Amino acid sequence: MITIKTEPHLEQINMPENLAIGLMIAEKRKECATLGIDFTYYSFALGQSPFPVPESIQKELEHHADKVEYAEAAGIEPLRRSIAEFNKRHFDMDVRPENIIIGPGTKSLLFLLFSILEGTFVVPVPSWIGYTPLLTFAKKEYRTLELDASENYRLNPEKLDAMFADIEGTAILVLNHPNNPSGVVYSKKELQDITDVCRKHNALVISDEIYALTTYEFENFVSMGNVFPEGTFITNGLSKDRSAGGYRFGTCLLPEQGTTKLRDTFKKIAASIFSNVSTPIQYAAIKAYAENNEISTYFTIIRSIHRIMGHHLSEAFSTVPGLSASMPEGGFYFLLDFNTFAEKLKANGITDANQLSKELLKDPYDVALVAGKAIITDPDNFLARIAFIDYDGAEVYQAYLDNPPANTQEEVIFFNQHGKQMLDGVEQVKRFLDDLK
């Protein structure tokens, strides 16, 4: 009999819980709708932009469906020029087109970075679920740096300094800004403080800025590339701010002093692994990064909708006695803290945060969220991530376009009308807590 073996280190990697739960919920909703059954889950698990892709990008993709040739591994030159101009307009960054690498989704580019760069990676936690599995897959050493609720889950430069001091060789900080799962956005001063620590230790930064254009007060957003240009790799893409997750399109901006050897290494590994990003997608992406009134309006509207949904849902959860929620400043997530219920949860046989998410998913509560290992936190920390996108994005976008809320009172009405499913989810969480013995 033939024995097929897999690498032992892959046993440490699990199916991402947010994706597994999200796919399960989508399938269950479809099944119930087909059978005419009135049943639903209250979905706070999967973070996927609910809005339709801007029409001009869709049309551009259709127009270039005949582009079937292989393309340059790093991305076609007109697209890299368009991305450079986009970064100048939106982030005031002077990026040379030759320092831009295109990949099939930001996740693939992060894996390339983790594989190519030599050093010890530092991942602040709670964190997006994807970083540590990719580092494990690449067989890289990494350390986690616990973020403190009392500091609003912001990176503390003194703690970062101490961790860097304990690392031999190059330290590489993985910074997610705006942050998934907390919704934190760093100020220029905070980024400068982090940069001072990085320069002191000759450390590098991978700044995952996939949510940058969803920052609610976008005029205050500063890219790490503006503050630490010589040592920052910036990843971004089309999935969150242009709602094109399925397009699998990501970008990586190399540091200002990116060498020819670094660029060539990136290109040859990209060519070896995926040849090139889908050529029609690349041509459509030129439009996605071009100056365009439709897309500029789109950015403004989705930022406002995310802010309304996030702020009011955070407030709704915070009215539940014993619960506290972070207040998001960008993206579509915040953290929900169940720790005041820790003893009561344990008395009811719920020993850790991983089990808490499983119990909430059961009937009659049917609440889907991710916690514990899914956000890279200690299981004893009863902390969960809330994704606030459980609504009909096309319908809500049009409602906002037709009648944008003009004040706080109108925003409350807008949220109560279009966020009802999420509000019902809050009640289900309260019901679960009330049922604890």
Residue pairs with C-beta under 8 A, 6 or more apart in sequence:
9 136
9 137
9 139
10 136
10 137
12 133
12 136
13 133
13 136
13 137
14 133
14 373
16 129
16 130
16 133
16 374
17 45
17 129
17 357
17 370
17 373
17 374
18 45
18 46
18 47
18 129
18 370
18 374
18 387
19 46
21 43
21 45
21 46
21 361
21 368
21 370
22 43
22 45
22 46
22 48
22 368
23 46
25 41
25 43
25 45
25 46
25 368
28 39
28 41
29 40
29 41
31 37
32 38
32 39
32 40
39 366
40 366
40 421
41 361
41 366
41 367
41 368
42 365
42 366
42 367
42 368
42 390
42 421
42 422
42 424
42 425
42 428
43 368
43 387
43 390
43 425
44 367
44 368
44 369
44 385
44 386
44 387
44 388
44 390
44 422
44 425
45 368
45 369
45 370
45 387
46 368
46 387
46 389
47 180
47 331
47 332
47 333
47 387
47 389
48 245
48 389
49 239
49 240
49 241
49 243
49 245
49 302
49 332
49 389
49 393
50 243
50 389
50 390
50 391
50 392
50 393
50 396
51 243
51 298
51 302
51 393
51 394
51 397
52 243
52 393
52 394
52 397
53 242
53 243
53 244
53 247
54 242
54 243
54 288
54 292
54 294
54 295
54 298
55 294
56 287
56 292
56 294
56 295
57 242
57 244
57 284
57 285
57 287
57 288
57 295
60 283
60 284
60 286
60 287
60 288
61 247
61 280
61 281
61 283
61 284
63 283
63 284
64 279
64 280
64 283
64 284
65 280
66 280
67 279
67 280
67 282
67 283
68 279
69 279
70 275
70 276
70 279
71 276
71 277
71 279
71 282
72 276
73 267
73 268
73 270
73 271
73 275
73 276
74 80
74 100
74 101
74 102
74 263
74 266
74 267
74 270
75 100
75 101
75 102
75 276
75 277
75 282
76 102
76 279
76 282
76 283
77 97
78 286
79 102
79 282
79 283
79 285
79 286
79 289
80 97
80 98
80 100
80 102
81 97
82 285
82 286
82 289
82 290
83 95
83 97
83 100
83 251
83 289
84 95
84 96
84 97
84 100
85 289
85 290
85 291
86 289
86 290
87 93
87 95
87 253
88 94
88 95
89 291
90 213
91 212
91 221
91 223
91 225
91 226
92 226
93 223
93 225
93 226
93 229
93 253
95 225
95 253
98 263
99 253
99 254
99 255
99 256
99 258
99 263
100 251
100 252
100 253
100 254
101 109
101 112
101 251
101 252
101 254
101 263
101 266
101 267
101 270
102 249
102 250
102 251
102 276
102 277
102 282
102 285
103 109
103 112
103 250
103 251
103 252
103 270
103 274
103 277
104 248
104 249
104 250
104 274
104 277
104 278
105 237
105 239
105 248
105 249
105 250
106 208
106 210
106 235
106 236
106 237
106 239
106 250
106 251
107 130
107 134
107 250
108 248
108 250
108 273
108 274
109 235
109 250
109 251
109 252
110 130
110 131
110 134
110 206
110 208
110 235
111 134
111 137
111 138
112 252
112 266
112 269
112 270
112 273
113 206
113 233
113 235
113 252
114 121
114 134
114 135
114 138
114 140
115 138
115 140
115 269
116 262
116 265
116 266
116 269
117 170
117 172
117 204
118 169
118 170
119 169
119 170
119 171
119 172
119 204
120 140
120 141
120 142
120 143
120 167
120 168
120 169
120 170
120 171
120 172
121 131
121 135
121 140
121 141
121 142
121 143
121 172
121 173
121 174
122 142
122 143
122 144
122 145
122 160
122 163
122 164
122 167
122 171
122 172
122 173
122 174
123 131
123 132
123 135
123 142
123 143
123 144
123 145
123 174
123 376
124 144
124 145
124 146
124 147
124 155
124 173
124 174
124 175
124 176
125 144
125 145
125 146
125 147
125 375
125 376
125 377
126 147
126 153
126 181
126 182
126 335
126 375
126 376
126 377
126 383
126 385
127 144
127 174
127 176
127 180
127 181
127 375
127 376
128 176
128 180
128 181
128 208
128 375
129 370
129 374
129 375
129 376
131 142
131 174
131 376
132 142
132 144
132 376
135 142
143 163
143 167
144 376
145 155
145 159
145 160
145 163
146 378
147 153
147 154
147 155
147 156
147 182
148 156
149 335
149 337
152 182
152 184
152 326
153 179
153 182
153 184
153 326
153 335
154 184
154 186
154 190
155 175
155 186
155 190
155 194
157 193
157 194
157 196
157 197
160 173
160 194
160 197
161 197
161 200
161 201
163 171
164 171
164 197
164 198
164 200
164 201
164 203
165 201
167 201
170 202
170 203
170 204
171 201
171 203
171 204
172 203
172 204
172 205
172 206
173 194
173 198
173 203
173 204
173 205
173 206
174 206
174 208
175 194
175 205
175 206
175 207
175 208
175 224
176 208
177 184
177 185
177 186
177 191
177 207
177 208
177 209
177 211
177 212
177 224
178 184
178 185
178 209
178 211
178 212
178 214
178 215
178 221
178 328
178 329
178 330
178 331
179 185
179 211
179 330
179 331
180 211
180 331
180 333
180 385
181 333
181 334
181 335
181 375
181 385
182 326
182 328
182 333
182 334
182 335
183 310
183 326
183 327
183 328
183 329
183 330
183 331
183 333
183 334
183 335
184 326
184 329
185 215
185 220
185 221
185 329
185 330
186 194
186 222
187 220
187 222
188 222
188 226
188 227
191 222
191 224
191 227
191 228
192 227
194 205
194 224
194 228
195 224
195 227
195 228
197 203
198 204
198 205
198 228
198 231
199 228
199 231
203 231
204 231
204 232
204 233
204 255
205 224
205 228
205 231
205 232
205 233
206 232
206 233
206 235
207 223
207 224
207 225
207 232
207 233
207 234
207 235
208 235
209 223
209 224
209 234
209 235
209 236
210 235
210 236
210 237
210 239
210 240
211 240
211 241
211 330
211 331
212 221
212 223
212 236
212 241
212 330
213 240
213 241
213 299
213 303
214 240
214 241
214 302
214 303
214 306
214 330
214 331
214 332
215 221
215 303
215 329
215 330
216 303
216 304
216 306
216 307
216 310
216 328
216 329
216 330
217 329
218 299
218 303
221 330
223 234
224 232
224 234
225 232
225 234
225 253
225 256
229 255
229 256
230 255
230 256
230 257
231 255
232 255
233 252
233 253
233 254
233 255
234 252
234 253
235 250
235 251
235 252
235 253
236 250
236 251
236 253
237 249
237 250
237 251
238 244
238 245
238 247
238 249
238 250
238 285
238 288
239 245
239 247
239 249
239 250
240 331
241 299
241 302
242 288
242 295
242 298
243 302
243 393
244 288
247 281
247 284
247 285
248 277
248 278
248 281
249 277
249 281
249 282
249 285
252 266
254 262
254 263
254 266
270 276
276 282
288 295
301 397
301 400
301 401
301 404
302 397
304 400
304 404
305 396
305 397
305 400
306 328
306 330
306 331
306 332
306 388
307 328
308 405
308 411
308 414
308 415
309 332
309 388
309 389
309 391
309 415
309 418
309 419
309 422
310 327
310 328
310 332
310 333
310 334
310 388
311 327
311 328
312 411
312 412
312 415
312 419
313 334
313 386
313 388
313 415
313 419
313 422
313 423
313 426
314 325
314 326
314 327
314 328
314 334
314 386
315 325
316 422
316 423
316 426
317 323
317 325
317 336
317 386
317 426
317 429
318 324
318 325
320 426
320 429
320 430
320 433
322 338
322 340
322 341
322 433
323 336
323 337
323 338
323 340
323 429
323 433
324 336
324 337
324 340
325 334
325 335
325 336
325 337
325 386
326 334
326 335
327 334
328 334
332 387
332 388
332 389
333 385
333 386
333 387
333 388
334 385
334 386
334 388
335 383
335 384
335 385
335 386
336 369
336 383
336 384
336 385
336 386
337 382
337 383
338 345
338 353
338 356
338 382
338 383
338 384
339 381
339 382
339 383
341 382
341 433
341 436
342 380
342 382
344 436
345 351
345 356
345 382
345 436
347 436
347 437
348 436
348 437
350 356
350 359
351 379
352 372
352 379
352 380
352 382
353 371
353 372
353 377
353 379
353 380
353 381
353 382
353 383
353 384
354 371
354 372
354 373
354 374
354 379
356 371
356 372
356 382
356 384
357 368
357 369
357 370
357 371
357 372
357 374
357 384
359 365
359 432
360 367
360 368
360 369
360 429
360 432
361 367
361 368
364 431
365 428
365 429
365 431
365 432
366 428
367 425
367 428
367 429
367 432
369 384
369 385
369 386
369 387
370 384
370 385
371 377
371 382
371 383
371 384
371 385
372 378
372 379
372 381
373 379
374 385
375 383
375 384
375 385
377 383
388 419
388 422
390 421
390 422
390 425
391 418
391 419
391 421
391 422
392 418
395 418
396 418
399 414
399 417
399 418
400 414
405 411
405 413
405 414
416 423
